[in-house]
């Protein structure tokens, strides 16, 4: 497995992160660092969302989904989406 050298953020992801409070950002930073260390932590999706991996973590005691893209052997981790389970996958298909 290649070491992650670059982390990209989509505009949607940046907009979501901008609205977070400091304690929420701290939890998100821990989750992103965990993904940088092991990008295969998230669950790979099938079908329309085959490009997507989803990592579930607790953000201030609430389950949060972090959608990202990582292909084996690449050195780029692309953060796509962040949110609760409600409508997460529907919004990712758009």
Secondary structure as UniProt FT lines:
FT   STRAND          6..9
FT   HELIX           11..18
FT   HELIX           22..37
FT   TURN            39..40
FT   STRAND          43..44
FT   HELIX           47..49
FT   TURN            50..51
FT   STRAND          53..59
FT   TURN            60..61
FT   STRAND          62..69
FT   TURN            72..73
FT   STRAND          76..83
FT   TURN            86..87
FT   HELIX           88..93
//
